[in-house]
């Protein structure tokens, strides 16, 4: 017999018992006599019958499936968040569907439609634009619990954030204390929290110091390494270039460092650099790069735990926002300005 097509009815017929008896054996019901249980279990083994878990869960109103759609799994920090979240879900009996969005709203919209069609029990996601009405409506339309990772302004769902605003403010405070005034911030568009939070933190630090933020040195269009390279190359050729650069994105640091090297500038001597996200590159570069750090593993754990809580208790009050602290790790890439320096 083709074991892929074996049904519970065929098991009952072969064991010469009722379908109800087979069901009780499968569910470990104590009312089944030991000899009957052993006989039915032997028939199940002989026929290669397997329980259709998806069908069982659907009858219970759940699919035991979670969808995770994030901007870019290839970024090590994101991979850590994903790995921890998946392990929490697996331990709770959930299967995880994974998708890269590449910060593309068309992809995000298509994925939300697909997740709804597949009737997933919950979603962890990043969205490229927190002001996009169509995206926000699509989030509401899935009608399952959603946790947004690293997005703060969609207050109708649960959110887990890292304190990018506070971390960037710490970085600027540190550079200002070293005498820098023309500090450049490279980051993503302000339509989502990772870009917006960093810009707000940048301005916060200047205003706290009684200084006017250099708006001409805020470049907020992308988180990519290529953007870091292009903007750094442009900035160092300005008549009044910055004396320090904050690479405000997970993948941006390689492009910034490459542009400085090709421009003949020494990191830590000619240009101070702070990475907006700690990484192996930041730690192992020569000189090692001062970096803003947060707990990526904790972000994954809290995203998963909050989603499971919401699935199991949809009436949980009200949507929650958890912000994880950032810290500045001091290394060797920043120098104090001499009084003769123009910064």
C-alpha positions in Angstrom: 0.0 0.0 0.0 1.2 3.6 -0.8 1.9 4.9 2.7 1.5 8.4 1.6 -2.2 7.8 1.1 -3.0 5.7 4.1 -6.0 7.1 6.0 -7.3 6.6 9.5 -10.2 4.7 8.0 -7.9 2.2 6.4 -6.1 1.7 9.7 -9.4 1.0 11.5 -10.4 -1.5 8.8 -7.1 -3.3 8.9 -7.1 -3.4 12.7 -10.8 -4.4 12.8 -11.7 -1.6 15.2 -13.7 1.6 14.9 -12.2 4.9 13.6 -12.9 6.3 17.1 -10.7 3.6 18.7 -7.8 4.4 16.4 -8.3 8.1 17.2 -8.2 7.4 20.9 -5.0 5.4 20.5 -3.4 8.2 18.6 -4.3 10.6 21.3 -3.2 8.4 24.1 -6.7 8.1 25.6 -6.7 5.9 28.7 -10.0 4.2 28.0 -8.4 1.9 25.3 -7.5 -1.6 26.6 -3.7 -2.3 26.6 -4.0 -5.2 24.2 -6.2 -3.2 21.8 -3.7 -0.3 22.0 -0.8 -2.6 21.1 -2.6 -4.1 18.2 -3.7 -0.8 16.7 -0.2 0.6 17.2 1.3 -2.4 15.4 -1.1 -1.9 12.4 -0.2 1.8 12.3 3.4 0.9 12.1 2.9 -1.8 9.5 0.9 0.5 7.3 3.2 3.5 7.8 0.3 5.7 8.8 1.2 9.3 9.8 -1.0 11.8 11.5 -1.9 14.8 9.3 -0.7 17.4 11.7 -1.8 20.3 9.5 -5.3 18.9 9.2 -5.5 18.3 13.0 -4.4 21.8 13.7 -6.8 23.3 11.2 -9.7 21.6 12.9 -8.5 23.2 16.1 -8.4 26.6 14.4 -4.7 26.9 14.2 -2.0 25.8 11.7 0.9 25.9 14.1 2.8 28.0 11.5 4.6 31.3 12.0 5.8 33.6 9.2 8.9 35.7 9.6 9.6 38.3 7.0 12.7 40.5 7.6 14.6 42.9 5.4 17.8 40.9 4.9 18.7 37.5 6.4 22.3 37.8 5.1 23.1 40.4 7.7 24.7 38.6 10.7 22.8 40.6 13.3 19.5 39.7 11.6 20.5 36.1 11.3 21.1 35.9 15.1 17.6 37.4 15.7 16.1 35.0 13.3 17.9 31.9 14.7 16.8 32.6 18.3 13.2 33.4 17.3 13.0 30.1 15.3 14.4 28.1 18.2 11.7 29.5 20.5 9.0 28.7 18.1 10.3 25.2 17.5 10.3 24.5 21.2 6.7 25.6 21.3 5.7 23.3 18.5 5.5 25.8 15.6 6.9 25.6 12.1 8.4 28.8 10.7 8.1 30.1 7.1 10.9 32.5 6.2 11.1 35.3 3.7 13.4 38.2 2.8 11.6 41.4 2.0 14.7 43.5 0.7 12.8 46.6 2.1 10.5 46.3 -1.0 6.9 47.3 -0.3 5.7 45.3 -3.3 7.3 42.2 -1.8 5.9 43.0 1.6 2.4 43.4 0.3 2.6 40.1 -1.7 3.9 38.3 1.4 1.1 39.5 3.6 -1.4 38.3 1.1 0.3 34.9 1.0 0.6 34.6 4.8 -3.2 35.3 5.0 -3.9 32.7 2.3 -1.8 30.1 4.2 -3.6 31.0 7.4 -0.5 31.3 9.5 -1.0 31.8 13.2 1.2 34.9 13.5 3.8 37.0 11.8 7.1 38.7 12.7 7.9 41.3 10.2 9.8 44.5 9.2 8.1 46.9 6.9 9.9 49.4 4.7 7.5 52.4 5.3 5.6 53.0 8.5 3.6 55.7 6.9 2.3 53.6 3.9 -1.5 53.3 4.2 -1.7 50.3 1.9 0.9 48.4 3.9 -0.8 49.3 7.2 -4.1 48.1 5.8 -2.5 44.9 4.6 -1.2 44.3 8.2 -4.7 44.7 9.6 -6.2 42.5 6.9 -4.2 39.4 7.9 -6.3 39.3 11.1 -3.6 37.4 13.0 -1.2 38.6 15.7 1.8 40.6 14.3 5.0 41.6 16.0 7.0 44.3 14.2 10.7 44.0 14.6 12.5 47.4 14.8 9.4 49.5 13.8 7.9 51.8 16.4 5.0 53.9 15.1 2.4 51.2 14.1 0.9 51.2 17.6 -1.9 48.8 16.6 0.5 45.8 16.9 3.2 44.6 19.3 6.7 45.9 18.6 10.3 45.1 19.7 12.8 47.8 19.2 16.5 48.5 19.9 17.2 52.0 21.2 18.8 53.3 18.0 17.8 56.9 19.0 19.6 56.7 22.3 22.5 54.7 20.9 23.1 57.3 18.2 22.9 60.1 20.7 25.6 58.4 22.8 27.8 58.2 19.7 27.4 61.9 18.9 27.9 62.8 22.6 31.2 61.0 22.5 32.4 62.6 19.3 31.4 66.0 20.6 33.3 65.4 23.8 36.4 64.8 21.5 36.0 68.2 19.9 34.2 67.1 16.7 31.5 69.4 15.4 31.1 68.4 11.8 29.9 64.9 12.2 28.2 63.1 9.3 25.4 60.6 9.8 24.7 58.0 7.0 21.5 56.1 7.5 18.3 54.9 5.9 15.2 56.9 5.0 13.2 58.3 7.9 10.0 56.6 6.8 10.9 53.7 9.1 12.3 53.7 12.7 15.9 52.6 11.9 16.6 55.7 9.9 14.2 58.0 11.8 15.4 57.0 15.2 19.1 57.5 14.3 18.3 61.0 12.9 16.4 61.9 16.0 19.2 60.8 18.2 21.8 62.7 16.1 19.8 65.9 16.5 19.1 65.2 20.2 22.8 65.1 21.1 23.6 68.4 19.3 20.7 70.2 20.9 21.6 68.9 24.3 25.1 70.3 23.8 23.6 73.7 22.8 24.7 73.2 19.2 22.9 73.4 15.8 22.9 70.0 14.1 24.7 70.0 10.7 21.7 69.1 8.6 23.9 69.1 5.4 25.8 66.1 6.8 22.8 63.9 7.4 22.5 61.5 4.5 19.4 59.3 4.8 18.6 57.2 1.8 19.8 53.6 2.3 21.5 51.2 4.7 23.6 49.5 2.0 27.4 49.3 1.8 27.2 50.9 -1.6 25.4 53.9 -0.2 28.1 54.1 2.5 30.8 54.1 -0.1 29.2 56.7 -2.4 28.3 59.1 0.3 31.6 58.9 2.1 33.4 59.4 -1.1 31.4 62.6 -1.7 31.7 63.9 1.9 35.5 63.6 2.0 35.8 65.8 -1.1 33.7 68.6 0.3 35.4 72.0 0.9 34.6 71.6 4.6 34.4 67.8 5.0 33.3 66.1 8.2 35.8 65.1 10.8 33.8 62.0 11.9 31.3 59.7 10.3 28.6 57.5 11.9 27.8 54.6 9.6 24.2 54.2 10.7 23.2 50.8 9.3 24.0 47.2 9.8 25.6 46.6 6.4 27.1 50.1 5.8 30.5 49.9 7.5 32.4 48.1 4.7 31.5 50.8 2.2 32.6 53.6 4.5 35.9 52.0 5.2 36.6 51.3 1.6 35.9 54.9 0.6 38.2 56.2 3.2 41.0 53.9 2.2 40.6 54.7 -1.5 40.5 58.4 -0.6 43.9 58.1 1.2 42.4 58.7 4.6 43.4 56.8 7.7 40.5 55.6 9.9 41.0 56.8 13.5 43.6 59.4 12.4 42.3 61.4 9.5 38.6 60.5 10.0 36.9 59.2 13.2 34.4 56.5 12.5 31.6 54.9 14.5 29.6 51.9 13.3 25.9 52.1 13.9 25.8 48.4 14.5 28.5 46.2 16.1 29.9 43.4 14.0 32.9 41.1 13.5 34.2 43.6 11.0 34.0 46.5 13.5 35.9 44.4 16.1 38.5 43.0 13.8 39.3 46.0 11.6 42.6 47.8 12.0 42.0 50.0 13.9 39.0 48.4 15.6 35.9 50.4 15.1 33.9 52.0 18.0 30.4 50.7 17.6 26.8 50.9 18.9 25.7 47.6 20.1 22.5 45.9 21.2 21.3 42.4 22.0 20.2 40.8 18.7 19.5 37.4 20.5 17.2 39.1 23.0 15.3 40.8 20.1 14.6 37.4 18.6 13.6 35.9 21.9 11.2 38.7 22.8 9.7 38.9 19.3 8.9 35.1 19.5 7.7 35.1 23.1 5.4 38.2 22.6 3.9 36.6 19.4 3.2 33.3 21.2 1.6 35.2 24.1 -0.6 37.1 21.7 -1.6 33.9 19.8 -2.6 32.2 23.0 -4.4 35.3 24.4 -5.7 37.5 21.6 -7.4 39.8 24.1 -4.1 40.7 25.8 -4.1 44.4 26.7 -3.1 46.6 24.8 -0.4 46.3 22.0 3.0 46.4 23.6 6.3 48.1 22.7 9.5 46.7 24.2 12.7 48.8 23.7 16.0 47.1 24.2 18.9 49.3 25.4 21.9 50.2 23.2 25.4 50.8 24.4 28.5 52.4 22.9 31.6 50.1 22.7 34.7 52.2 22.6 37.6 51.0 20.5 40.3 52.7 18.5 38.6 54.5 15.5 38.0 57.9 17.1 40.5 60.6 17.9 40.3 63.9 19.8 40.6 66.9 17.6 43.6 69.2 18.0 42.7 72.9 18.5 44.1 73.6 15.1 41.7 71.1 13.5 38.8 72.7 11.6 36.1 70.4 13.1 
